[in-house]
Structures are given as C-alpha cells and as structure tokens.
Amino acid sequence: MPAARQPLSAVIITLNAASQLEDCLKSVAFCDEIVVVDSGSTDGTQVLAEKYGARVVTSEWRGFGPQKQFAVEQAAYDWVLCIDADERVSAQLQASIAATIASPVCLAYRFPRCNRFMGRYLRHGEGYPDWSLRLFDRRHGRWSDDPVHEKVIADGEVGILAGDLMHDSAETLDSYLAKQNRYTTLAARDAVARGKSAMAAQLVLSPLLRFIKFYVFRFGFLDGVPGLVHILIGCGNSFVKYAKIISFQAGKQ
C-alpha cells in the first residue's frame, strides 16, 4: 500500500485578480485546501475563489514578502505550495509535487517557472528556467521580509522537482513597464534603507553584463523578438534601479 502523503495547502495572495484567478485555482485543485488572502478586491475575486472551494481571508496589504508569509500562516497544513494568481501548476509539476510529498526527502523544493511574454513562453535567457522555491514545510522555511523580489528562506537542502510553473501573465507591455518602474523604486528604496550605495560605473556595467549573461551565454536570442525585448527591459531595470539609488542618496527624491 502506498504511503499516505503529507496534506498540502495551496496559498495565493490576490488583489483584483478575477480575470486570472480561475485557471490558477483549477491548477491547484489537487491540493487538500486552497487559501486565498485578499487585500481588498472589488472585481469579484473573493466570490470566484469561494466558488472553487477556497477559504478566503481578507487582510490589509503588507508588502509582498510579509503578505505571503501571513498567507502561509493561515494555512491548515504545514506543507504549503505558494503561487500567484497569474501562475498555473502544469500537469507534470502536479504529478511531481504529489509524488514528492508522499515521502519528502527535503524540507523545501524548487522548480522552473516558464514566463509568457508578448504572447510567447520564453525558454531561454532571463525568462527560463527562472527557478522558484514555492513548495516547503513552513516549520523550516519562511518568506523574506523584502517588499519586492521576495524569496523563501529555507533550512537545509532544497530539492528540485520536474515540471514547469507556468506564469501566464496577460498584462500589456505598457502595464508591464509600469510595474517594473514601481519595482525598481521599491528595490532602490530598500537598498538605501539597508545602507547600500551605488556608483556611476554600475549604471553602465550592470546592464551590459546582464545583457551578455542572459542574451548571449543563456541563449536569450533563441526566444526571438519577445526574448530581446524582455532582456532589454531587464537591462533597463538595472540602470534605473542604480540611478534611483544614486538619486535617493543625493536626497533628490
């Protein structure tokens, strides 16, 4: 008789995610519970989540890392799978997760995330494999307090699972750029708050090295025009982040 697997909670944070959430919820239906922590949606997100059997918790926004950690703490089970509303667990990844938690050998697992950008799933460069640690025993791992670019900090060895987490964002290029502008501001303010500084040389070297790494050595050119646009925006983000750090240090913003 196969061993009984560990019970698993799927954990999702939302804000006005009704247009994306349904496919996400379907992809985590294999979990023992779904917890949605919503920070004040007005588009029917909460009703949609409840329709698919999710337990909805309403809570004020804390920043990405703290919000995700709060959501993890609302789960009924210690093993948690954390995904975003615009992500879907592929069939292969579902099978990997189910098999793994039947007899886990690690306390946390990561897997590749495949990002859709300008209508194409990127398979190279900065867009793939985009390793994401999202499955873990919350007694031995937690989300960082970072306001942006949050990550799970886990005790011990981290395992690797087969199968992709599909990031199926339907946002326009305009909204994507606006989001990147907000993220670079948050990242720059956080860096300054932690005592980090920036020099003029980083404005040039960081974007240049990033382009060489992802577009050349990680074959980003194989993803065509979407891959080129994606990496150029990423390089621009590097420039803008360091420019904002310098500006904040000078007290001009």
C-alpha positions as CSV (number, residue, x, y, z in Angstrom):
1,M,0.0,0.0,0.0
2,P,1.5,3.4,-0.9
3,A,2.4,5.7,1.9
4,A,-0.2,8.4,2.8
5,R,1.2,11.7,1.5
6,Q,1.6,14.9,3.6
7,P,-1.5,17.1,3.4
8,L,-0.9,20.2,1.3
9,S,-2.2,23.7,1.4
10,A,-2.1,25.9,-1.7
11,V,-1.6,29.6,-0.7
12,I,-2.4,32.5,-3.0
13,I,-2.4,36.3,-2.4
14,T,-4.7,38.4,-4.5
15,L,-5.9,41.9,-5.3
16,N,-8.4,42.3,-8.2
17,A,-7.3,39.1,-9.8
18,A,-10.7,37.8,-11.1
19,S,-9.5,37.8,-14.7
20,Q,-6.6,35.5,-14.0
21,L,-7.6,33.5,-10.9
22,E,-9.9,30.8,-12.3
23,D,-7.2,28.9,-14.2
24,C,-4.9,29.2,-11.2
25,L,-7.5,27.7,-8.9
26,K,-8.1,24.8,-11.3
27,S,-4.4,24.0,-11.4
28,V,-4.2,23.6,-7.6
29,A,-7.4,21.6,-7.1
30,F,-5.2,18.6,-6.3
31,C,-4.2,20.2,-3.0
32,D,-6.0,19.4,0.2
33,E,-7.0,23.1,0.7
34,I,-6.7,26.4,-1.0
35,V,-6.2,29.5,1.0
36,V,-6.6,32.9,-0.7
37,V,-5.5,36.0,1.2
38,D,-7.2,39.0,-0.5
39,S,-6.2,42.6,0.2
40,G,-9.5,44.3,-0.8
41,S,-10.6,43.2,-4.3
42,T,-13.5,44.9,-5.8
43,D,-13.8,42.8,-9.0
44,G,-15.4,39.6,-7.6
45,T,-12.1,37.9,-6.8
46,Q,-13.3,36.7,-3.4
47,V,-16.6,35.3,-4.8
48,L,-14.7,33.4,-7.5
49,A,-12.2,32.0,-5.0
50,E,-15.0,30.7,-2.8
51,K,-16.8,29.2,-5.9
52,Y,-13.7,26.9,-6.3
53,G,-13.7,25.9,-2.6
54,A,-11.0,28.3,-1.4
55,R,-11.0,29.7,2.1
56,V,-10.8,33.4,1.7
57,V,-9.0,35.6,4.3
58,T,-9.3,39.4,3.9
59,S,-6.3,41.3,5.1
60,E,-4.6,44.7,4.5
61,W,-1.6,44.8,2.3
62,R,1.8,44.4,4.0
63,G,4.3,44.3,1.1
64,F,5.0,41.2,-1.0
65,G,7.2,39.2,1.4
66,P,5.2,39.9,4.6
67,Q,1.9,39.3,2.8
68,K,2.9,35.9,1.5
69,Q,4.3,35.0,5.0
70,F,1.0,36.0,6.5
71,A,-0.8,33.8,4.0
72,V,1.4,30.9,4.8
73,E,0.5,31.3,8.5
74,Q,-3.2,31.0,7.6
75,A,-2.8,27.5,6.1
76,A,-4.2,24.5,7.9
77,Y,-1.3,22.3,6.9
78,D,2.5,22.6,7.4
79,W,3.3,21.8,3.8
80,V,2.5,24.7,1.6
81,L,2.5,25.5,-2.1
82,C,2.7,29.2,-2.8
83,I,1.7,30.5,-6.2
84,D,0.5,33.8,-7.7
85,A,-2.9,34.4,-9.3
86,D,-1.4,34.5,-12.8
87,E,0.5,31.3,-12.4
88,R,-0.6,27.7,-13.2
89,V,0.8,24.4,-11.9
90,S,1.4,22.2,-15.0
91,A,0.2,18.6,-15.1
92,Q,3.8,17.4,-14.9
93,L,4.5,19.6,-11.9
94,Q,1.3,18.4,-10.2
95,A,2.5,14.9,-10.5
96,S,5.9,15.7,-9.2
97,I,4.5,17.5,-6.2
98,A,2.1,14.7,-5.3
99,A,4.8,12.1,-5.6
100,T,7.3,14.1,-3.6
101,I,5.1,14.9,-0.6
102,A,4.2,11.3,-0.2
103,S,7.8,10.8,1.0
104,P,9.7,14.1,1.1
105,V,13.5,13.8,1.4
106,C,13.9,17.6,1.7
107,L,12.1,20.3,3.6
108,A,11.8,22.6,0.6
109,Y,11.6,22.3,-3.2
110,R,12.1,24.5,-6.2
111,F,11.1,24.1,-9.8
112,P,11.4,26.0,-13.1
113,R,9.0,28.8,-13.9
114,C,8.1,29.4,-17.5
115,N,7.2,33.1,-18.3
116,R,4.9,34.2,-21.0
117,F,5.9,37.5,-22.5
118,M,4.5,39.3,-25.6
119,G,2.5,36.2,-26.4
120,R,5.3,33.7,-26.2
121,Y,6.6,31.4,-23.5
122,L,10.2,32.2,-23.0
123,R,12.5,29.1,-22.9
124,H,15.9,30.8,-22.6
125,G,17.7,33.9,-21.2
126,E,16.3,35.6,-18.2
127,G,12.8,34.1,-18.7
128,Y,13.7,30.4,-18.2
129,P,14.2,28.3,-16.1
130,D,13.6,31.1,-13.5
131,W,14.0,28.7,-10.6
132,S,11.3,29.3,-7.9
133,L,11.2,27.8,-4.4
134,R,7.5,27.6,-3.7
135,L,6.9,24.2,-2.0
136,F,8.1,23.9,1.6
137,D,7.4,22.8,5.1
138,R,6.6,26.1,6.9
139,R,8.2,24.8,10.1
140,H,11.5,25.0,8.3
141,G,11.1,27.9,5.9
142,R,9.5,31.3,5.6
143,W,9.1,34.2,3.1
144,S,11.7,37.0,3.5
145,D,10.5,40.5,4.6
146,D,11.6,42.1,1.2
147,P,8.9,44.5,-0.1
148,V,9.8,43.3,-3.6
149,H,11.7,40.4,-5.1
150,E,10.7,38.4,-2.0
151,K,12.0,34.8,-1.6
152,V,11.6,31.8,0.6
153,I,14.4,31.2,3.1
154,A,14.6,27.5,3.9
155,D,16.5,25.4,6.4
156,G,18.7,22.8,4.9
157,E,19.0,21.3,1.4
158,V,16.5,22.4,-1.3
159,G,15.3,19.7,-3.7
160,I,14.4,20.1,-7.4
161,L,11.1,19.0,-9.0
162,A,10.3,18.3,-12.6
163,G,7.6,20.2,-14.4
164,D,7.0,23.9,-15.0
165,L,5.1,26.5,-13.1
166,M,3.5,28.4,-15.9
167,H,3.5,32.2,-15.5
168,D,0.7,33.2,-17.8
169,S,0.5,37.0,-17.3
170,A,-1.9,38.7,-19.7
171,E,-0.7,42.2,-18.9
172,T,0.1,44.6,-21.7
173,L,3.6,45.8,-22.4
174,D,2.5,49.2,-21.0
175,S,1.4,47.8,-17.7
176,Y,4.5,45.6,-17.5
177,L,6.7,48.6,-17.9
178,A,4.7,50.5,-15.2
179,K,5.1,47.6,-12.9
180,Q,8.8,47.4,-13.5
181,N,9.0,51.2,-12.7
182,R,7.3,50.5,-9.3
183,Y,9.5,47.5,-8.6
184,T,12.8,49.4,-9.3
185,T,11.6,52.2,-6.9
186,L,10.9,49.7,-4.2
187,A,14.2,47.9,-4.8
188,A,16.1,51.1,-4.7
189,R,14.5,52.4,-1.5
190,D,15.1,49.1,0.1
191,A,18.7,49.1,-0.9
192,V,19.2,52.6,0.5
193,A,17.4,51.6,3.7
194,R,19.9,48.7,4.2
195,G,22.8,51.1,3.7
196,K,23.8,50.1,0.2
197,S,25.2,52.6,-2.2
198,A,25.7,52.8,-6.0
199,M,28.4,54.3,-8.2
200,A,28.2,55.7,-11.7
201,A,30.1,52.8,-13.1
202,Q,27.2,50.5,-12.2
203,L,24.9,52.4,-14.4
204,V,26.9,51.1,-17.4
205,L,28.4,47.8,-16.2
206,S,25.3,46.2,-14.6
207,P,23.1,46.4,-17.7
208,L,26.0,45.4,-20.0
209,L,26.9,42.4,-18.0
210,R,23.3,41.4,-17.7
211,F,22.8,41.5,-21.4
212,I,25.9,39.4,-22.1
213,K,24.9,36.8,-19.4
214,F,21.3,36.3,-20.4
215,Y,21.1,37.2,-24.1
216,V,24.4,35.5,-25.2
217,F,25.5,32.9,-22.7
218,R,22.0,31.8,-21.8
219,F,20.8,31.9,-25.4
220,G,18.1,34.6,-25.0
221,F,18.4,35.3,-28.7
222,L,16.6,32.0,-29.4
223,D,13.4,33.5,-28.0
224,G,13.1,35.9,-30.9
225,V,11.8,39.4,-30.6
226,P,10.0,38.8,-27.3
227,G,13.2,37.5,-25.8
228,L,15.1,40.5,-27.0
229,V,12.5,42.9,-25.6
230,H,12.4,41.1,-22.3
231,I,16.2,41.2,-21.7
232,L,16.5,44.8,-22.8
233,I,13.8,45.8,-20.3
234,G,15.7,43.8,-17.7
235,C,18.9,45.7,-18.5
236,G,17.0,49.0,-18.4
237,N,15.7,48.0,-14.9
238,S,19.3,47.5,-13.8
239,F,20.2,51.0,-15.0
240,V,17.1,52.6,-13.5
241,K,17.5,50.9,-10.1
242,Y,21.0,52.2,-9.7
243,A,20.1,55.6,-11.0
244,K,17.3,55.7,-8.4
245,I,19.7,54.6,-5.6
246,I,22.1,57.5,-6.5
247,S,19.2,59.9,-6.7
248,F,17.9,58.8,-3.3
249,Q,21.3,59.1,-1.8
250,A,21.6,62.6,-3.1
251,G,18.2,63.4,-1.4
252,K,16.6,64.4,-4.7
253,Q,13.6,62.1,-4.4
